[in-house]
Protein backbone atom coordinates (compact mmCIF):
# COMPACT_ATOMS: atom_id res chain seq x y z
CA UNK A 1 0.00 0.00 0.00
CA UNK A 2 1.35 3.43 -0.95
CA UNK A 3 2.65 5.34 2.03
CA UNK A 4 2.61 2.34 4.36
CA UNK A 5 5.44 2.21 6.85
CA UNK A 6 7.46 -1.01 6.31
CA UNK A 7 8.29 -1.07 10.03
CA UNK A 8 4.60 -1.01 11.00
CA UNK A 9 3.56 -4.15 12.85
CA UNK A 10 0.15 -5.75 12.43
CA UNK A 11 -0.01 -5.81 16.24
CA UNK A 12 -0.15 -1.99 16.31
CA UNK A 13 -3.33 -1.02 18.23
CA UNK A 14 -4.43 1.17 15.31
CA UNK A 15 -2.98 -0.86 12.45
CA UNK A 16 -6.22 -0.54 10.45
CA UNK A 17 -5.70 3.25 10.32
CA UNK A 18 -1.92 3.57 10.65
CA UNK A 19 -1.29 1.37 7.58
CA UNK A 20 -2.53 4.18 5.31
CA UNK A 21 0.33 6.50 6.35
CA UNK A 22 -1.99 9.46 6.95
CA UNK A 23 0.08 10.63 9.93
CA UNK A 24 3.86 10.91 10.04
CA UNK A 25 6.40 12.37 12.44
CA UNK A 26 8.74 14.57 10.42
CA UNK A 27 11.65 15.73 12.53
CA UNK A 28 11.65 19.22 14.03
CA UNK A 29 10.84 22.76 12.97
CA UNK A 30 13.24 25.72 13.21
CA UNK A 31 12.37 26.10 16.89
CA UNK A 32 13.23 22.50 17.77
CA UNK A 33 9.56 21.49 18.07
CA UNK A 34 8.41 18.07 16.91
CA UNK A 35 6.53 18.13 13.59
CA UNK A 36 3.56 15.87 12.81
CA UNK A 37 2.17 15.78 9.26
CA UNK A 38 -1.37 14.90 8.17
CA UNK A 39 -1.78 13.99 4.48
CA UNK A 40 -5.34 14.02 3.11
CA UNK A 41 -4.29 12.27 -0.09
CA UNK A 42 -3.50 9.18 1.98
CA UNK A 43 -7.08 8.94 3.28
CA UNK A 44 -9.00 6.12 1.58
CA UNK A 45 -12.68 6.42 0.63
CA UNK A 46 -14.96 6.90 3.64
CA UNK A 47 -16.41 3.41 3.39
CA UNK A 48 -12.90 1.99 3.87
CA UNK A 49 -11.95 4.12 6.87
CA UNK A 50 -13.67 4.35 10.23
CA UNK A 51 -13.40 8.07 10.97
CA UNK A 52 -14.00 7.50 14.67
CA UNK A 53 -10.97 5.22 14.68
CA UNK A 54 -9.05 7.91 12.81
CA UNK A 55 -9.92 10.38 15.56
CA UNK A 56 -8.77 7.93 18.24
CA UNK A 57 -5.55 7.31 16.30
CA UNK A 58 -4.93 11.06 16.09
CA UNK A 59 -5.28 11.36 19.85
CA UNK A 60 -3.15 8.26 20.43
CA UNK A 61 -0.36 9.75 18.30
CA UNK A 62 -0.51 13.28 19.67
CA UNK A 63 -0.56 11.96 23.25
CA UNK A 64 3.13 11.18 22.72
CA UNK A 65 3.91 14.85 22.06
CA UNK A 66 1.36 17.12 23.72
CA UNK A 67 3.48 17.49 26.86
CA UNK A 68 6.04 19.31 24.69
CA UNK A 69 5.69 22.10 22.14
CA UNK A 70 4.81 20.67 18.72
CA UNK A 71 3.74 21.69 15.21
CA UNK A 72 1.27 20.14 12.76
CA UNK A 73 1.57 20.38 8.97
CA UNK A 74 -1.73 19.65 7.21
CA UNK A 75 -1.46 18.76 3.51
CA UNK A 76 -4.96 19.53 2.22
CA UNK A 77 -4.48 18.23 -1.32
CA UNK A 78 -6.33 14.96 -1.90
CA UNK A 79 -9.38 15.66 0.25
CA UNK A 80 -12.46 15.06 -1.91
CA UNK A 81 -16.08 14.01 -1.73
CA UNK A 82 -15.10 10.32 -1.54
CA UNK A 83 -12.87 10.52 1.53
CA UNK A 84 -14.05 13.71 3.24
CA UNK A 85 -15.33 13.29 6.84
CA UNK A 86 -18.72 14.73 7.68
CA UNK A 87 -19.10 18.23 9.10
CA UNK A 88 -20.48 16.71 12.28
CA UNK A 89 -17.33 14.63 12.65
CA UNK A 90 -15.14 17.73 12.25
CA UNK A 91 -17.11 19.58 14.91
CA UNK A 92 -16.90 16.69 17.36
CA UNK A 93 -13.19 16.24 16.57
CA UNK A 94 -12.45 19.85 17.50
CA UNK A 95 -14.29 19.39 20.80
CA UNK A 96 -12.44 16.13 21.47
CA UNK A 97 -9.10 17.91 21.26
CA UNK A 98 -9.29 19.69 24.58
CA UNK A 99 -6.82 22.13 26.13
CA UNK A 100 -4.26 19.37 26.64
CA UNK A 101 -3.79 19.14 22.88
CA UNK A 102 -4.19 22.83 22.03
CA UNK A 103 -1.96 24.35 24.70
CA UNK A 104 1.41 23.19 23.33
CA UNK A 105 0.42 23.20 19.66
CA UNK A 106 2.45 26.20 18.53
CA UNK A 107 1.55 26.22 14.84
CA UNK A 108 -0.87 24.54 12.44
CA UNK A 109 0.39 24.97 8.87
CA UNK A 110 -2.28 24.40 6.23
CA UNK A 111 -0.66 23.68 2.85
CA UNK A 112 -2.57 24.17 -0.43
CA UNK A 113 -5.77 25.56 1.12
CA UNK A 114 -8.88 25.69 -1.07
CA UNK A 115 -12.18 27.53 -0.91
CA UNK A 116 -13.54 24.53 1.02
CA UNK A 117 -11.10 25.29 3.85
CA UNK A 118 -12.22 28.92 3.98
CA UNK A 119 -15.90 27.94 4.05
CA UNK A 120 -15.20 25.34 6.71
CA UNK A 121 -13.30 27.89 8.78
CA UNK A 122 -16.30 30.24 8.75
CA UNK A 123 -18.60 27.41 9.83
CA UNK A 124 -16.35 26.35 12.70
CA UNK A 125 -15.33 29.88 13.69
CA UNK A 126 -17.86 30.15 16.55
CA UNK A 127 -16.27 27.05 18.10
CA UNK A 128 -12.65 28.13 17.63
CA UNK A 129 -10.97 30.38 20.16
CA UNK A 130 -9.20 33.51 18.97
CA UNK A 131 -5.95 32.25 20.53
CA UNK A 132 -6.11 28.98 18.60
CA UNK A 133 -7.05 30.78 15.39
CA UNK A 134 -3.80 32.75 15.53
CA UNK A 135 -1.85 29.48 15.34
CA UNK A 136 -3.30 28.61 11.92
CA UNK A 137 -1.08 29.70 8.99
CA UNK A 138 -1.88 29.11 5.31
CA UNK A 139 0.76 28.26 2.70
CA UNK A 140 -0.09 28.18 -1.01
CA UNK A 141 3.17 26.50 -1.99
CA UNK A 142 5.51 24.01 -0.38
CA UNK A 143 8.42 26.41 -0.84
CA UNK A 144 6.89 28.66 1.84
CA UNK A 145 7.57 25.98 4.44
CA UNK A 146 11.35 26.41 4.15
CA UNK A 147 11.38 29.43 6.43
CA UNK A 148 9.62 27.60 9.26
CA UNK A 149 10.62 23.94 8.98
CA UNK A 150 13.51 21.69 8.11
CA UNK A 151 11.99 20.97 4.72
CA UNK A 152 14.21 18.01 3.86
CA UNK A 153 12.90 16.17 6.94
CA UNK A 154 9.26 16.42 5.91
CA UNK A 155 7.46 13.31 4.71
CA UNK A 156 5.62 14.74 1.69
CA UNK A 157 3.56 12.34 -0.44
CA UNK A 158 4.55 12.27 -4.15
CA UNK A 159 1.00 13.31 -5.07
CA UNK A 160 1.41 16.52 -3.06
CA UNK A 161 4.78 17.24 -4.68
CA UNK A 162 3.31 16.82 -8.18
CA UNK A 163 0.33 19.02 -7.32
CA UNK A 164 2.64 21.73 -6.00
CA UNK A 165 4.69 21.64 -9.22
CA UNK A 166 1.48 22.03 -11.21
CA UNK A 167 0.42 25.04 -9.14
CA UNK A 168 3.83 26.62 -9.56
CA UNK A 169 3.71 26.21 -13.34
CA UNK A 170 0.24 27.76 -13.51
CA UNK A 171 1.16 30.69 -11.33
CA UNK A 172 1.89 33.80 -13.37
CA UNK A 173 4.65 34.97 -11.10
CA UNK A 174 6.37 31.62 -11.05
CA UNK A 175 9.74 31.89 -9.40
CA UNK A 176 12.73 31.07 -11.60
CA UNK A 177 14.42 27.71 -11.09
CA UNK A 178 16.88 27.81 -8.21
CA UNK A 179 20.47 28.54 -9.07
CA UNK A 180 23.15 26.00 -8.34
CA UNK A 181 24.03 25.87 -4.68
CA UNK A 182 27.71 26.67 -4.18
CA UNK A 183 29.78 24.00 -2.46
CA UNK A 184 29.74 24.30 1.34
CA UNK A 185 32.57 26.29 2.86
CA UNK A 186 34.87 24.52 5.30
CA UNK A 187 33.88 25.04 8.94
CA UNK A 188 35.55 27.63 11.10
CA UNK A 189 38.32 26.36 13.41
CA UNK A 190 36.03 27.33 16.29
CA UNK A 191 32.87 25.78 14.77
CA UNK A 192 30.73 23.95 17.34
CA UNK A 193 27.47 23.12 15.55
CA UNK A 194 27.06 20.89 12.52
CA UNK A 195 30.52 19.33 12.74
CA UNK A 196 31.61 15.84 13.78
CA UNK A 197 32.74 14.74 17.22
CA UNK A 198 36.17 14.04 15.74
CA UNK A 199 36.41 17.60 14.40
CA UNK A 200 35.51 19.00 17.82
CA UNK A 201 38.05 16.77 19.52
CA UNK A 202 40.81 17.81 17.11
CA UNK A 203 40.04 21.51 17.57
CA UNK A 204 39.69 21.34 21.36
CA UNK A 205 43.02 19.89 22.48
CA UNK A 206 41.81 16.30 22.39
CA UNK A 207 38.85 16.86 24.70
CA UNK A 208 36.25 14.13 24.22
CA UNK A 209 33.26 16.04 25.58
CA UNK A 210 32.26 18.81 23.12
CA UNK A 211 32.35 22.28 24.74
CA UNK A 212 28.68 23.09 24.00
CA UNK A 213 27.56 19.85 25.60
CA UNK A 214 29.83 20.39 28.59
CA UNK A 215 28.69 23.96 29.25
CA UNK A 216 24.96 23.36 28.81
CA UNK A 217 25.01 20.24 30.99
CA UNK A 218 27.02 21.97 33.72
CA UNK A 219 24.76 25.03 33.69
CA UNK A 220 21.58 22.95 33.80
CA UNK A 221 22.97 20.76 36.59
CA UNK A 222 23.64 23.83 38.68
CA UNK A 223 20.49 25.82 37.95
CA UNK A 224 17.87 23.77 36.14
CA UNK A 225 17.49 20.26 37.56
CA UNK A 226 14.25 21.14 39.35
CA UNK A 227 12.76 23.30 36.60
CA UNK A 228 9.32 21.98 35.72
CA UNK A 229 9.09 20.91 32.09
CA UNK A 230 12.85 21.05 31.48
CA UNK A 231 13.53 20.21 27.79
CA UNK A 232 9.83 20.48 26.92
CA UNK A 233 9.80 24.14 25.99
CA UNK A 234 11.07 25.79 22.84
CA UNK A 235 12.97 29.07 22.59
CA UNK A 236 13.10 32.02 20.23
CA UNK A 237 14.70 30.95 16.95
CA UNK A 238 16.53 34.28 16.83
CA UNK A 239 18.04 33.68 20.29
CA UNK A 240 19.09 30.15 19.36
CA UNK A 241 20.77 31.39 16.17
CA UNK A 242 22.52 34.15 18.10
CA UNK A 243 23.96 31.68 20.63
CA UNK A 244 25.00 29.29 17.86
CA UNK A 245 26.79 32.16 16.11
CA UNK A 246 28.64 33.10 19.31
CA UNK A 247 29.75 29.52 19.91
CA UNK A 248 30.77 29.04 16.28
CA UNK A 249 32.87 32.20 16.42
CA UNK A 250 34.61 31.06 19.60
CA UNK A 251 33.00 33.77 21.73
CA UNK A 252 31.81 33.28 25.33
CA UNK A 253 28.17 32.58 26.10
CA UNK A 254 26.67 33.51 29.46
CA UNK A 255 23.25 31.92 29.80
CA UNK A 256 22.47 34.16 32.79
CA UNK A 257 22.21 37.05 30.32
CA UNK A 258 19.15 35.46 28.70
CA UNK A 259 17.13 34.90 31.86
CA UNK A 260 15.51 31.68 30.62
CA UNK A 261 16.63 28.26 31.83
CA UNK A 262 14.98 26.64 28.81
CA UNK A 263 17.45 28.29 26.40
CA UNK A 264 20.49 26.15 27.36
CA UNK A 265 18.17 23.12 27.25
CA UNK A 266 17.21 23.97 23.66
CA UNK A 267 20.86 24.60 22.75
CA UNK A 268 21.80 21.14 24.05
CA UNK A 269 19.10 19.48 21.93
CA UNK A 270 20.07 21.60 18.92
CA UNK A 271 23.70 20.55 19.23
CA UNK A 272 22.78 16.86 19.21
CA UNK A 273 20.31 17.28 16.37
CA UNK A 274 22.85 19.06 14.14
CA UNK A 275 25.60 16.46 14.44
CA UNK A 276 26.38 15.14 10.93
CA UNK A 277 25.88 11.61 12.26
CA UNK A 278 23.66 10.83 15.27
CA UNK A 279 25.40 10.16 18.55
CA UNK A 280 24.15 6.55 18.48
CA UNK A 281 25.35 6.28 14.82
CA UNK A 282 23.50 5.26 11.67
CA UNK A 283 24.88 1.74 12.00
CA UNK A 284 23.02 1.12 15.26
CA UNK A 285 19.63 2.25 13.93
CA UNK A 286 18.29 -1.15 12.83
CA UNK A 287 19.59 -2.85 16.00
CA UNK A 288 17.79 -0.30 18.16
CA UNK A 289 14.53 -0.81 16.24
CA UNK A 290 14.65 -4.44 17.32
CA UNK A 291 14.61 -3.66 21.05
CA UNK A 292 10.83 -4.19 21.26
CA UNK A 293 11.29 -7.80 20.11
CA UNK A 294 13.57 -8.55 23.05
CA UNK A 295 12.07 -10.03 26.21
CA UNK A 296 11.70 -7.26 28.79
CA UNK A 297 14.03 -8.95 31.29
CA UNK A 298 16.82 -9.04 28.68
CA UNK A 299 16.54 -5.51 27.32
CA UNK A 300 19.19 -3.96 29.56
CA UNK A 301 21.63 -6.64 28.43
CA UNK A 302 20.68 -5.99 24.81
CA UNK A 303 21.32 -2.27 25.30
CA UNK A 304 24.83 -3.04 26.51
CA UNK A 305 25.41 -5.27 23.51
CA UNK A 306 24.32 -2.55 21.08
CA UNK A 307 26.52 0.04 22.77
CA UNK A 308 29.53 -2.23 22.30
CA UNK A 309 29.42 -1.40 18.58
CA UNK A 310 29.73 2.35 19.15
CA UNK A 311 33.04 4.12 18.49
CA UNK A 312 34.89 4.89 21.73
CA UNK A 313 34.33 8.63 21.36
CA UNK A 314 30.57 8.26 20.88
CA UNK A 315 30.38 5.94 23.86
CA UNK A 316 32.10 8.41 26.18
CA UNK A 317 29.89 11.32 25.06
CA UNK A 318 26.76 9.17 25.36
CA UNK A 319 27.77 8.06 28.86
CA UNK A 320 28.29 11.70 29.87
CA UNK A 321 24.91 12.77 28.48
CA UNK A 322 22.98 9.83 29.93
CA UNK A 323 24.52 10.46 33.35
CA UNK A 324 23.09 13.96 33.22
CA UNK A 325 19.65 12.86 32.00
CA UNK A 326 19.57 10.20 34.72
CA UNK A 327 20.18 12.99 37.25
CA UNK A 328 17.33 15.00 35.69
CA UNK A 329 14.99 12.01 35.97
CA UNK A 330 15.82 11.60 39.65
CA UNK A 331 14.37 15.07 40.24
CA UNK A 332 11.14 14.24 38.40
CA UNK A 333 9.04 14.93 41.48
CA UNK A 334 9.95 18.59 40.87
CA UNK A 335 10.62 18.84 37.13
CA UNK A 336 7.97 16.32 35.96
CA UNK A 337 10.56 14.82 33.60
CA UNK A 338 10.90 11.12 34.33
CA UNK A 339 12.91 8.80 32.10
CA UNK A 340 9.91 8.19 29.83
CA UNK A 341 9.28 11.90 29.27
CA UNK A 342 12.97 12.55 28.65
CA UNK A 343 13.09 9.67 26.16
CA UNK A 344 10.24 11.23 24.16
CA UNK A 345 12.26 14.44 23.92
CA UNK A 346 15.71 12.96 23.26
CA UNK A 347 14.97 9.77 21.30
CA UNK A 348 15.04 11.39 17.85
CA UNK A 349 17.92 13.66 18.86
CA UNK A 350 20.15 10.65 19.51
CA UNK A 351 19.35 8.41 16.56
CA UNK A 352 17.82 8.76 13.10
CA UNK A 353 18.11 6.82 9.83
CA UNK A 354 20.74 7.66 7.22
CA UNK A 355 18.01 8.23 4.64
CA UNK A 356 14.77 10.13 5.27
CA UNK A 357 13.29 10.44 8.74
CA UNK A 358 12.11 7.98 11.36
CA UNK A 359 8.62 6.67 10.75
CA UNK A 360 5.86 6.98 13.30
CA UNK A 361 6.07 3.31 14.25
CA UNK A 362 9.85 3.60 14.77
CA UNK A 363 9.31 6.04 17.62
CA UNK A 364 8.24 3.29 20.02
CA UNK A 365 11.53 1.32 19.90
CA UNK A 366 13.68 4.47 19.62
CA UNK A 367 12.07 6.03 22.69
CA UNK A 368 12.11 2.72 24.55
CA UNK A 369 15.84 2.31 23.95
CA UNK A 370 16.50 5.87 25.12
CA UNK A 371 14.35 5.35 28.21
CA UNK A 372 16.30 2.22 29.09
CA UNK A 373 19.60 4.11 28.81
CA UNK A 374 18.32 6.79 31.18
CA UNK A 375 16.43 4.60 33.64
CA UNK A 376 19.11 1.90 33.92
CA UNK A 377 22.07 4.20 33.40
CA UNK A 378 24.18 2.73 36.19
CA UNK A 379 23.57 -0.87 35.09
CA UNK A 380 24.16 -0.21 31.41
CA UNK A 381 27.24 1.96 31.76
CA UNK A 382 28.72 0.64 35.01
CA UNK A 383 28.40 -3.13 35.08
CA UNK A 384 30.18 -5.10 32.36
CA UNK A 385 28.91 -8.60 31.73
CA UNK A 386 32.17 -9.99 30.43
CA UNK A 387 35.75 -8.91 29.74
CA UNK A 388 35.79 -6.77 26.64
CA UNK A 389 32.26 -5.47 27.10
CA UNK A 390 31.92 -1.77 27.70
CA UNK A 391 31.32 -0.70 31.23
CA UNK A 392 33.34 0.65 34.07
CA UNK A 393 35.25 -2.34 35.29
CA UNK A 394 38.78 -1.65 36.57
CA UNK A 395 40.35 -2.85 33.32
CA UNK A 396 38.47 -0.12 31.46
CA UNK A 397 39.72 2.84 33.44
CA UNK A 398 42.58 3.60 31.13
CA UNK A 399 42.52 5.71 28.02
CA UNK A 400 38.75 6.15 27.86
CA UNK A 401 38.43 7.59 31.35
CA UNK A 402 41.63 9.57 31.48
CA UNK A 403 40.67 12.44 29.15
CA UNK A 404 37.62 13.13 31.29
CA UNK A 405 39.74 13.64 34.38
CA UNK A 406 42.24 16.09 33.00
CA UNK A 407 42.50 19.63 34.23
CA UNK A 408 40.34 21.88 32.12
CA UNK A 409 42.18 24.91 30.72
CA UNK A 410 40.66 27.72 28.70
CA UNK A 411 40.03 26.87 25.06
CA UNK A 412 39.94 28.89 21.91
CA UNK A 413 36.61 27.34 20.93
CA UNK A 414 34.60 28.86 23.74
CA UNK A 415 36.63 31.57 25.40
CA UNK A 416 35.40 30.26 28.75
CA UNK A 417 36.98 28.23 31.50
CA UNK A 418 35.75 24.67 31.27
CA UNK A 419 33.66 23.66 34.27
CA UNK A 420 34.29 20.52 36.26
CA UNK A 421 32.60 17.48 34.78
CA UNK A 422 29.50 16.25 36.58
CA UNK A 423 29.84 12.89 38.32
CA UNK A 424 29.79 9.98 35.92
CA UNK A 425 30.41 6.25 36.15
CA UNK A 426 33.80 6.85 34.56
CA UNK A 427 34.84 9.03 37.49
CA UNK A 428 33.15 6.82 40.05
CA UNK A 429 35.08 3.82 38.84
CA UNK A 430 38.38 5.62 39.26
CA UNK A 431 37.44 6.69 42.78
CA UNK A 432 36.75 3.08 43.73
CA UNK A 433 40.35 2.09 43.03
C-alpha angles and dihedrals in degrees: 000000000000113000095012115144109240090211092056112117123216086229090067107124090234099033091134089063102026093057090072093064094228092143126046136170108230111188120260139316125236090279094055093255120143114256123217119189128206116198116196092192088067092059112105122218113297093252089060097048128059102219092200088058089048089055091049090048090051091054092044090054098043091047086074092060111025093093087065132047111275143171132219124209112199116198103201098185112108098036107127143151091280098057103022116121118232122267089244090056091051092051093049090045092056090050091048091058097074129182092291090069099036100046098070097030099109100179140009109198114198110199122201097003118195135198087269090064091051092049091047091050091055091050094050096038095098088058097045121084119231090239092055092044090060090060093062113094125179124217121189094192136033090235089070090067092067093081094055107030142036091258097194090060095057119108100224118177114237089239090060092048092052092047091051091051089051092051091049092052092050094048112100094216094049111170116242118256112277117266120242112284110240116238113272116266118240113265122262116262086246095046113139106170126063096014131108127265088245091055091051092048092050093049095044103057094268095305110159098202110071112238095238091052092046095050097044093047093047093048093048092046090055100041112011113043093104097040109125112240095012109183092011098091129076127221137217110290089220091055092048091051091048092053092045089052092051092050093045090052092050094248125142121262121206109191090194087072091065098052094214122104090199092066097072087044090056091045090054092052091045092053092053093044093052097052108120088233123026117257090246089048131234090263093065095051099093092042091053092050088060095059092097090061091058119094109258094241090056100045097094089053090048090052090055090049092052092048090055088072094057120104112257093249094052090048093054093047091046091050090051093049095045091050088058095045090048088055090050091051091052088062093051092120085071105026098036089225109124122171092273094053092046090050091055089054099042104032096089092038091061102042138019135154122270090238125044122335135301114278123236093255091051091064093076096061094035092053092041091054091049091048091052091052091052099039096044096032096136094048095045098044101028109041118061116201096207140000109286095028116116117258137099103285116145092259089061098056095093128086097351095056099036099073090055092057099050123115110268114232126184114282134209091229096066109013088222134105109257112245123231113275116255116248113285136171088257091062094039091055092054091050090054092061 
